Amino acid sequence: MIKVFVYGTLRKEEKNHRLIESAMCISENCWTEGKLYDTGYGYPAMTQSSSDKTYGELYSVTDNELIQLDLLEGYTVGGKDNLYERIEQTVYTDKGNLVAYMYIANKKNLLKKEISNGDWKEYSLI
Protein backbone atom coordinates (compact mmCIF):
# COMPACT_ATOMS: atom_id res chain seq x y z
CA MET A 1 0.00 0.00 0.00
CA ILE A 2 1.44 3.36 -1.09
CA LYS A 3 0.20 6.19 1.10
CA VAL A 4 0.19 9.76 -0.26
CA PHE A 5 -0.76 12.97 1.57
CA VAL A 6 -2.34 15.60 -0.70
CA TYR A 7 -2.93 19.23 0.29
CA GLY A 8 -3.85 21.15 -2.87
CA THR A 9 -5.47 20.47 -6.23
CA LEU A 10 -5.53 16.70 -5.65
CA ARG A 11 -8.00 17.01 -2.77
CA LYS A 12 -11.67 16.11 -3.21
CA GLU A 13 -13.58 18.55 -5.43
CA GLU A 14 -10.34 20.16 -6.64
CA LYS A 15 -9.27 20.25 -10.31
CA ASN A 16 -6.73 17.38 -10.24
CA HIS A 17 -8.59 15.00 -7.91
CA ARG A 18 -9.55 12.91 -10.96
CA LEU A 19 -6.02 11.43 -10.86
CA ILE A 20 -6.78 9.69 -7.55
CA GLU A 21 -10.58 9.53 -7.52
CA SER A 22 -10.50 5.72 -7.56
CA ALA A 23 -7.88 5.55 -4.79
CA MET A 24 -8.90 4.58 -1.25
CA CYS A 25 -9.22 7.62 1.00
CA ILE A 26 -7.68 6.81 4.40
CA SER A 27 -8.48 10.19 5.99
CA GLU A 28 -10.18 13.36 4.71
CA ASN A 29 -9.14 15.42 7.72
CA CYS A 30 -5.48 15.11 8.55
CA TRP A 31 -2.34 17.22 8.77
CA THR A 32 1.43 17.12 8.58
CA GLU A 33 4.21 19.44 9.62
CA GLY A 34 4.85 21.99 6.90
CA LYS A 35 4.38 25.59 5.79
CA LEU A 36 1.92 26.16 2.94
CA TYR A 37 2.25 28.80 0.22
CA ASP A 38 0.18 30.11 -2.66
CA THR A 39 2.28 29.85 -5.83
CA GLY A 40 0.16 32.34 -7.76
CA TYR A 41 -0.44 29.64 -10.41
CA GLY A 42 -3.66 28.17 -8.98
CA TYR A 43 -2.00 25.56 -6.78
CA PRO A 44 -0.12 25.54 -3.47
CA ALA A 45 3.36 24.44 -2.47
CA MET A 46 4.55 23.19 0.90
CA THR A 47 7.95 23.43 2.60
CA GLN A 48 9.18 21.46 5.57
CA SER A 49 8.58 23.22 8.90
CA SER A 50 8.27 21.75 12.39
CA SER A 51 6.40 24.83 13.65
CA ASP A 52 3.56 24.92 11.06
CA LYS A 53 0.74 22.57 10.00
CA THR A 54 -0.54 21.82 6.52
CA TYR A 55 -3.99 20.21 6.24
CA GLY A 56 -5.05 17.72 3.62
CA GLU A 57 -6.21 14.21 2.80
CA LEU A 58 -4.47 10.84 2.91
CA TYR A 59 -4.87 8.22 0.17
CA SER A 60 -3.71 4.73 -0.62
CA VAL A 61 -2.64 4.75 -4.29
CA THR A 62 -1.46 2.21 -6.84
CA ASP A 63 1.95 2.22 -8.53
CA ASN A 64 0.33 3.66 -11.68
CA GLU A 65 -1.43 6.42 -9.73
CA LEU A 66 1.90 7.33 -8.07
CA ILE A 67 3.50 7.62 -11.52
CA GLN A 68 0.69 10.01 -12.56
CA LEU A 69 1.20 12.07 -9.40
CA ASP A 70 4.96 12.25 -10.05
CA LEU A 71 4.23 13.57 -13.55
CA LEU A 72 1.78 16.18 -12.25
CA GLU A 73 4.24 17.36 -9.59
CA GLY A 74 7.20 17.59 -11.96
CA TYR A 75 9.07 14.93 -9.97
CA THR A 76 11.59 12.42 -11.31
CA VAL A 77 13.49 10.05 -9.00
CA GLY A 78 17.05 11.38 -8.84
CA GLY A 79 16.07 14.43 -10.91
CA LYS A 80 18.30 17.48 -10.55
CA ASP A 81 15.71 20.09 -11.54
CA ASN A 82 12.45 18.77 -10.05
CA LEU A 83 9.61 21.23 -9.47
CA TYR A 84 8.67 19.28 -6.31
CA GLU A 85 10.50 16.64 -4.31
CA ARG A 86 8.70 13.55 -3.00
CA ILE A 87 9.49 12.89 0.66
CA GLU A 88 8.17 10.59 3.37
CA GLN A 89 6.85 12.18 6.54
CA THR A 90 4.39 11.52 9.37
CA VAL A 91 0.74 12.38 8.76
CA TYR A 92 -1.53 12.83 11.78
CA THR A 93 -5.01 11.36 11.30
CA ASP A 94 -8.01 10.44 13.43
CA LYS A 95 -6.97 6.81 12.83
CA GLY A 96 -3.45 7.30 14.22
CA ASN A 97 -0.17 8.54 12.81
CA LEU A 98 1.00 7.13 9.47
CA VAL A 99 4.06 7.75 7.31
CA ALA A 100 3.21 8.82 3.76
CA TYR A 101 4.68 10.34 0.66
CA MET A 102 4.07 14.02 -0.01
CA TYR A 103 5.41 16.60 -2.43
CA ILE A 104 7.33 19.64 -1.19
CA ALA A 105 8.50 22.66 -3.17
CA ASN A 106 11.95 22.32 -4.73
CA LYS A 107 11.84 25.77 -6.36
CA LYS A 108 11.87 28.78 -4.02
CA ASN A 109 10.25 30.96 -6.71
CA LEU A 110 7.02 28.95 -6.16
CA LEU A 111 6.65 30.42 -2.67
CA LYS A 112 4.71 33.63 -3.36
CA LYS A 113 2.40 34.11 -0.36
CA GLU A 114 2.23 32.22 2.93
CA ILE A 115 -1.11 30.53 3.67
CA SER A 116 -1.19 31.09 7.42
CA ASN A 117 -4.04 28.67 8.22
CA GLY A 118 -2.32 25.83 6.31
CA ASP A 119 -5.49 24.85 4.43
CA TRP A 120 -5.58 25.36 0.64
CA LYS A 121 -9.31 24.58 0.28
CA GLU A 122 -10.30 27.14 2.91
CA TYR A 123 -7.80 29.70 1.57
CA SER A 124 -8.95 29.32 -2.05
CA LEU A 125 -12.56 30.13 -1.06
CA ILE A 126 -11.54 33.63 0.00
C-alpha positions in Angstrom: 0.0 0.0 0.0 1.4 3.4 -1.1 0.2 6.2 1.1 0.2 9.8 -0.3 -0.8 13.0 1.6 -2.3 15.6 -0.7 -2.9 19.2 0.3 -3.8 21.1 -2.9 -5.5 20.5 -6.2 -5.5 16.7 -5.6 -8.0 17.0 -2.8 -11.7 16.1 -3.2 -13.6 18.6 -5.4 -10.3 20.2 -6.6 -9.3 20.3 -10.3 -6.7 17.4 -10.2 -8.6 15.0 -7.9 -9.5 12.9 -11.0 -6.0 11.4 -10.9 -6.8 9.7 -7.5 -10.6 9.5 -7.5 -10.5 5.7 -7.6 -7.9 5.5 -4.8 -8.9 4.6 -1.3 -9.2 7.6 1.0 -7.7 6.8 4.4 -8.5 10.2 6.0 -10.2 13.4 4.7 -9.1 15.4 7.7 -5.5 15.1 8.6 -2.3 17.2 8.8 1.4 17.1 8.6 4.2 19.4 9.6 4.9 22.0 6.9 4.4 25.6 5.8 1.9 26.2 2.9 2.2 28.8 0.2 0.2 30.1 -2.7 2.3 29.9 -5.8 0.2 32.3 -7.8 -0.4 29.6 -10.4 -3.7 28.2 -9.0 -2.0 25.6 -6.8 -0.1 25.5 -3.5 3.4 24.4 -2.5 4.6 23.2 0.9 7.9 23.4 2.6 9.2 21.5 5.6 8.6 23.2 8.9 8.3 21.8 12.4 6.4 24.8 13.6 3.6 24.9 11.1 0.7 22.6 10.0 -0.5 21.8 6.5 -4.0 20.2 6.2 -5.1 17.7 3.6 -6.2 14.2 2.8 -4.5 10.8 2.9 -4.9 8.2 0.2 -3.7 4.7 -0.6 -2.6 4.7 -4.3 -1.5 2.2 -6.8 2.0 2.2 -8.5 0.3 3.7 -11.7 -1.4 6.4 -9.7 1.9 7.3 -8.1 3.5 7.6 -11.5 0.7 10.0 -12.6 1.2 12.1 -9.4 5.0 12.3 -10.0 4.2 13.6 -13.5 1.8 16.2 -12.3 4.2 17.4 -9.6 7.2 17.6 -12.0 9.1 14.9 -10.0 11.6 12.4 -11.3 13.5 10.0 -9.0 17.0 11.4 -8.8 16.1 14.4 -10.9 18.3 17.5 -10.5 15.7 20.1 -11.5 12.4 18.8 -10.1 9.6 21.2 -9.5 8.7 19.3 -6.3 10.5 16.6 -4.3 8.7 13.5 -3.0 9.5 12.9 0.7 8.2 10.6 3.4 6.9 12.2 6.5 4.4 11.5 9.4 0.7 12.4 8.8 -1.5 12.8 11.8 -5.0 11.4 11.3 -8.0 10.4 13.4 -7.0 6.8 12.8 -3.5 7.3 14.2 -0.2 8.5 12.8 1.0 7.1 9.5 4.1 7.8 7.3 3.2 8.8 3.8 4.7 10.3 0.7 4.1 14.0 0.0 5.4 16.6 -2.4 7.3 19.6 -1.2 8.5 22.7 -3.2 11.9 22.3 -4.7 11.8 25.8 -6.4 11.9 28.8 -4.0 10.2 31.0 -6.7 7.0 29.0 -6.2 6.6 30.4 -2.7 4.7 33.6 -3.4 2.4 34.1 -0.4 2.2 32.2 2.9 -1.1 30.5 3.7 -1.2 31.1 7.4 -4.0 28.7 8.2 -2.3 25.8 6.3 -5.5 24.8 4.4 -5.6 25.4 0.6 -9.3 24.6 0.3 -10.3 27.1 2.9 -7.8 29.7 1.6 -9.0 29.3 -2.0 -12.6 30.1 -1.1 -11.5 33.6 0.0 
